């Protein structure tokens, strides 16, 4: 009596392993013949959920577990059915993720525009989250519908759907607002992964975008968690939306006798040798004066916000060192009546 169920289980195991191995070999060969298509290597991640789908399908058809364990109430058959539905949802999520990653990889290989790559990466990341959430909800709904109790109360649930929808809408108003704000950010191109933003006076780089919040990595490696609705309802600065290049500036207070022309030449010599300067613009101008000092502004461009900050620090240090070593009399002094 037990020989046939055991043989069936061994056959199910053998077929499952064989299907996984065959599909994996086929994907390897297709990937070798078409190296320009990144989707085939990514689809190899679907091997485990595919094998589970095959195994659950065979167990559902042959019912060897019920015969082996002598279970006749249908509970084991229902459990295998739930496993099959869950594995189908898992497989669908893996296929969608592989396809979207392949699209992103293909796009990155054909374009050199960093801004467009960031935009597409953000959109695909948000699209993957939405599709995976939809698949998870549909999978859970199908699993619930396999229960007899859920089917019998279906009419009453439909009758009260309007009231429940109103209550759920009021309770989840904030969550739904963040959800649609996340979609607006992803496809409205207001902020992208990798952008440098200024939020409430704090500068950081957008590290992650979800349907409910953004993760901004600050300069000291702290993570600022910001609801996505913030970027829809309030103004913020995006320093890299169109062009990551920025203008760095440094203010110096020097004595009225300071040689501004020589200071300007020293700045230019320093910028020419600096790898942080992009070679586009620079200037040194007297912008203001006080009874005791001149206010000198040094301005120069850099390629990225990080280079801008580093260049600002280096220029300030170099100009003060130049004045200290070459023209110490030009440093700010507190004048008295005897001067």
C-alpha positions as CSV (number, residue, x, y, z in Angstrom):
1,X,0.0,0.0,0.0
2,X,2.8,2.4,0.8
3,X,5.0,1.4,-2.1
4,X,3.0,3.3,-4.7
5,X,2.8,6.7,-2.8
6,X,6.5,6.5,-2.0
7,X,7.4,5.8,-5.7
8,X,5.1,8.7,-6.6
9,X,6.9,11.1,-4.2
10,X,10.3,10.0,-5.6
11,X,9.0,10.6,-9.1
12,X,7.8,14.1,-8.1
13,X,11.2,14.9,-6.6
14,X,13.0,13.6,-9.7
15,X,10.8,15.5,-12.1
16,X,11.2,18.7,-10.0
17,X,15.0,18.5,-10.0
18,X,15.0,17.6,-13.7
19,X,12.8,20.6,-14.7
20,X,14.9,23.0,-12.7
21,X,18.2,21.7,-14.2
22,X,16.8,21.7,-17.7
23,X,15.4,25.2,-17.5
24,X,18.7,26.4,-15.9
25,X,20.8,24.9,-18.7
26,X,18.5,26.4,-21.4
27,X,18.8,29.8,-19.9
28,X,22.6,29.5,-19.7
29,X,22.8,28.6,-23.4
30,X,20.4,31.4,-24.5
31,X,22.4,33.8,-22.4
32,X,25.7,32.7,-24.0
33,X,24.2,33.1,-27.5
34,X,22.7,36.5,-26.7
35,X,25.1,38.3,-24.3
36,X,23.5,41.6,-25.3
37,X,20.2,40.6,-23.6
38,X,20.6,40.8,-19.8
39,X,17.2,39.2,-19.1
40,X,18.3,35.6,-19.5
41,X,20.9,35.4,-16.7
42,X,18.5,37.3,-14.4
43,X,15.7,34.7,-15.1
44,X,17.9,32.0,-13.5
45,X,16.9,33.5,-10.2
46,X,13.4,32.0,-10.9
47,X,14.7,28.4,-10.6
48,X,13.6,27.8,-7.0
49,X,10.1,29.2,-7.2
50,X,9.7,27.3,-10.5
51,X,10.7,24.0,-8.9
52,X,8.3,24.6,-6.1
53,X,5.5,25.3,-8.5
54,X,6.2,22.1,-10.4
55,X,6.4,20.1,-7.2
56,X,3.2,21.5,-5.8
57,X,1.4,20.9,-9.1
58,X,2.5,17.3,-9.2
59,X,1.6,16.7,-5.6
60,X,-1.8,18.3,-6.2
61,X,-2.5,16.1,-9.2
62,X,-1.2,12.7,-7.9
63,X,-2.1,13.2,-4.2
64,X,0.7,10.9,-2.9
65,X,0.9,12.7,0.4
66,X,-2.8,12.0,1.2
67,X,-2.4,8.3,0.4
68,X,0.9,8.0,2.3
69,X,-0.4,9.8,5.5
70,X,-4.0,8.5,5.0
71,X,-5.6,11.9,5.3
72,X,-9.1,12.0,3.7
73,X,-10.6,15.2,5.0
74,X,-9.1,17.3,2.2
75,X,-7.0,19.5,4.5
76,X,-3.7,18.3,3.1
77,X,-5.0,18.8,-0.5
78,X,-6.0,22.3,0.4
79,X,-2.6,23.0,2.0
80,X,-0.8,21.9,-1.2
81,X,-3.2,24.2,-3.2
82,X,-2.3,27.2,-1.0
83,X,1.4,26.3,-1.5
84,X,0.9,26.2,-5.2
85,X,-0.8,29.6,-5.3
86,X,1.9,31.2,-3.1
87,X,4.7,29.8,-5.2
88,X,3.0,31.1,-8.4
89,X,2.9,34.6,-6.8
90,X,6.6,34.2,-5.8
91,X,7.5,33.1,-9.4
92,X,5.6,36.1,-10.9
93,X,7.4,38.5,-8.6
94,X,10.8,37.0,-9.6
95,X,9.9,37.2,-13.3
96,X,8.8,40.9,-13.0
97,X,11.9,41.8,-11.1
98,X,14.2,40.1,-13.6
99,X,12.4,41.8,-16.5
100,X,12.6,45.3,-15.0
101,X,16.3,44.9,-14.0
102,X,17.0,43.8,-17.6
103,X,15.3,46.9,-18.9
104,X,17.4,49.1,-16.6
105,X,20.6,47.3,-17.5
106,X,19.8,47.6,-21.2
107,X,19.1,51.3,-20.8
108,X,22.3,51.9,-18.9
109,X,24.3,50.2,-21.7
110,X,23.0,52.4,-24.5
111,X,23.1,55.9,-22.8
112,X,25.7,57.9,-21.0
113,X,23.3,60.5,-19.6
114,X,23.6,60.1,-15.8
115,X,20.5,62.2,-15.2
116,X,18.3,60.0,-17.5
117,X,19.8,56.8,-16.0
118,X,18.9,58.1,-12.4
119,X,15.4,58.9,-13.6
120,X,14.8,55.5,-15.2
121,X,16.3,53.7,-12.2
122,X,13.9,55.6,-9.9
123,X,10.9,54.9,-12.1
124,X,11.7,51.2,-12.5
125,X,12.3,50.8,-8.7
126,X,8.9,52.4,-8.0
127,X,7.2,50.3,-10.7
128,X,8.7,47.1,-9.3
129,X,7.4,47.9,-5.8
130,X,3.9,48.6,-7.2
131,X,3.7,45.5,-9.3
132,X,5.0,43.3,-6.5
133,X,2.5,44.8,-4.1
134,X,-0.3,44.1,-6.6
135,X,0.9,40.5,-7.1
136,X,1.0,40.0,-3.4
137,X,-2.5,41.3,-2.9
138,X,-3.9,39.2,-5.7
139,X,-2.1,36.1,-4.5
140,X,-3.4,36.6,-0.9
141,X,-7.0,37.2,-2.3
142,X,-6.9,34.0,-4.4
143,X,-5.6,32.1,-1.4
144,X,-8.5,33.4,0.8
145,X,-11.0,32.5,-1.9
146,X,-10.0,28.9,-1.6
147,X,-11.7,28.8,1.8
148,X,-15.4,27.9,1.8
149,X,-16.1,30.4,4.5
150,X,-14.8,33.2,2.4
151,X,-17.0,32.3,-0.5
152,X,-20.1,32.1,1.6
153,X,-19.7,35.5,3.1
154,X,-18.9,37.1,-0.3
155,X,-22.3,38.5,-0.8
156,X,-22.4,40.3,2.6
157,X,-18.9,41.6,2.0
158,X,-20.0,43.0,-1.4
159,X,-23.1,44.6,0.2
160,X,-21.0,46.4,2.8
161,X,-18.2,47.3,0.4
162,X,-19.3,50.9,0.1
163,X,-19.3,51.6,3.8
164,X,-16.0,49.7,4.3
165,X,-14.5,51.7,1.5
166,X,-15.4,55.0,3.1
167,X,-14.0,53.8,6.5
168,X,-10.9,52.4,4.9
169,X,-10.4,55.6,2.9
170,X,-10.6,57.8,6.0
171,X,-8.3,55.5,8.0
172,X,-5.7,55.1,5.3
173,X,-5.8,58.7,4.0
174,X,-2.2,59.4,4.9
175,X,-1.0,56.1,3.5
176,X,-2.9,56.5,0.2
177,X,-1.5,60.1,0.0
178,X,2.0,58.9,0.4
179,X,1.3,56.1,-2.2
180,X,0.2,58.5,-4.9
181,X,2.9,61.0,-3.9
182,X,5.4,58.2,-4.5
183,X,4.1,57.6,-7.9
184,X,4.1,61.3,-8.7
185,X,7.7,61.5,-7.6
186,X,8.8,58.5,-9.7
187,X,7.1,59.6,-12.9
188,X,7.2,63.4,-12.4
189,X,11.0,63.4,-12.2
190,X,11.1,65.9,-9.3
191,X,13.6,63.8,-7.3
192,X,15.6,60.7,-8.2
193,X,17.9,58.2,-6.5
194,X,21.3,59.8,-6.3
195,X,20.1,63.4,-6.3
196,X,21.6,65.8,-3.9
197,X,18.8,67.6,-2.0
198,X,18.5,70.2,0.7
199,X,15.7,69.3,3.2
200,X,15.0,71.5,6.2
201,X,18.5,73.0,5.9
202,X,20.2,69.5,5.8
203,X,22.1,68.5,2.7
204,X,22.1,64.8,1.6
205,X,21.9,62.3,-1.2
206,X,18.7,60.4,-2.0
207,X,19.6,56.8,-1.2
208,X,16.2,55.0,-1.5
209,X,12.7,55.9,-2.7
210,X,9.7,53.8,-1.6
211,X,6.0,54.2,-1.9
212,X,5.8,55.8,1.6
213,X,9.2,57.5,2.4
214,X,12.6,58.6,1.1
215,X,15.9,57.8,2.7
216,X,18.3,60.7,2.5
217,X,22.0,60.0,3.4
218,X,23.4,63.1,5.1
219,X,27.0,64.3,4.9
220,X,27.9,62.6,8.3
221,X,26.3,59.3,7.1
222,X,23.1,59.7,9.1
223,X,19.9,58.7,7.4
224,X,17.0,61.1,7.2
225,X,13.7,59.4,6.7
226,X,11.3,61.8,4.9
227,X,7.7,61.0,3.9
228,X,7.2,61.2,0.2
229,X,4.3,63.6,0.7
230,X,6.9,66.2,1.9
231,X,8.4,66.4,-1.6
232,X,5.0,67.0,-3.2
233,X,3.5,69.5,-0.7
234,X,6.6,71.5,0.4
235,X,9.4,73.3,-1.5
236,X,12.9,71.7,-1.4
237,X,16.2,72.2,-3.2
238,X,17.4,69.6,-5.7
239,X,21.0,70.5,-6.6
240,X,21.4,67.8,-9.3
241,X,18.1,67.6,-11.1
242,X,19.3,69.0,-14.4
243,X,23.1,69.6,-14.0
244,X,25.1,68.4,-11.1
245,X,27.6,71.2,-11.5
246,X,27.5,74.0,-8.9
247,X,29.1,77.3,-8.0
248,X,31.2,77.3,-4.9
249,X,32.0,80.5,-3.1
250,X,34.1,81.6,-0.2
251,X,34.0,85.0,1.7
252,X,37.2,86.4,3.1
253,X,37.6,89.4,5.4
254,X,41.0,91.1,4.6
255,X,42.6,94.3,5.5
256,X,42.1,97.4,3.4
257,X,45.7,97.2,2.3
258,X,45.4,93.6,0.9
259,X,46.7,93.2,-2.7
260,X,43.5,92.0,-4.3
261,X,45.1,91.6,-7.7
262,X,47.8,89.3,-6.4
263,X,45.2,87.4,-4.3
264,X,43.2,86.9,-7.5
265,X,46.3,85.5,-9.3
266,X,47.0,83.1,-6.4
267,X,43.4,81.8,-6.6
268,X,43.7,81.2,-10.4
269,X,47.0,79.3,-10.0
270,X,45.5,77.2,-7.3
271,X,42.4,76.4,-9.4
272,X,44.5,75.4,-12.4
273,X,46.3,72.7,-10.4
274,X,43.2,71.6,-8.5
275,X,41.4,68.4,-9.8
276,X,38.2,69.6,-8.2
277,X,37.8,72.6,-10.4
278,X,35.9,71.9,-13.7
279,X,37.7,74.7,-15.6
280,X,34.5,76.5,-16.4
281,X,34.2,79.7,-14.3
282,X,36.0,81.5,-11.5
283,X,36.3,85.0,-10.1
284,X,37.5,87.0,-7.1
285,X,35.8,90.3,-6.4
286,X,35.5,92.8,-3.6
287,X,31.8,92.6,-2.7
288,X,31.6,94.8,0.3
289,X,33.6,96.9,2.8
290,X,33.4,97.6,6.5
291,X,35.3,100.2,8.6
292,X,38.0,97.6,9.4
293,X,38.0,95.1,6.5
294,X,37.3,94.4,2.8
295,X,34.9,91.5,2.0
296,X,36.3,89.5,-0.8
297,X,34.3,86.7,-2.6
298,X,36.1,83.9,-4.4
299,X,33.7,81.9,-6.7
300,X,34.5,78.8,-8.8
301,X,32.5,76.0,-10.4
302,X,32.8,72.2,-9.7
303,X,31.3,69.1,-11.3
304,X,29.3,67.7,-8.3
305,X,28.0,69.0,-4.9
306,X,30.6,66.9,-3.1
307,X,33.4,68.5,-5.3
308,X,31.9,71.9,-4.6
309,X,32.1,71.5,-0.8
310,X,35.7,70.1,-1.0
311,X,36.8,72.9,-3.3
312,X,35.3,75.5,-1.0
313,X,37.2,74.2,1.9
314,X,40.5,73.9,0.0
315,X,40.2,77.4,-1.5
316,X,39.6,79.0,1.9
317,X,42.5,77.2,3.4
318,X,44.9,78.1,0.5
319,X,44.0,81.8,0.4
320,X,44.5,82.3,4.1
321,X,47.8,80.4,3.9
322,X,48.8,82.6,1.0
323,X,48.1,85.8,2.9
324,X,49.7,84.6,6.0
325,X,53.0,83.6,4.2
326,X,53.2,86.2,1.5
327,X,51.2,89.2,2.8
328,X,50.7,88.9,6.6
329,X,49.8,92.6,6.8
330,X,46.7,91.9,4.7
331,X,45.1,89.7,7.4
332,X,42.3,91.4,9.4
333,X,43.6,93.5,12.2
334,X,41.9,95.3,15.1
335,X,42.9,98.9,14.8
336,X,43.5,101.2,17.7
337,X,43.8,104.9,18.0
338,X,47.6,104.7,17.6
339,X,47.4,102.8,14.1
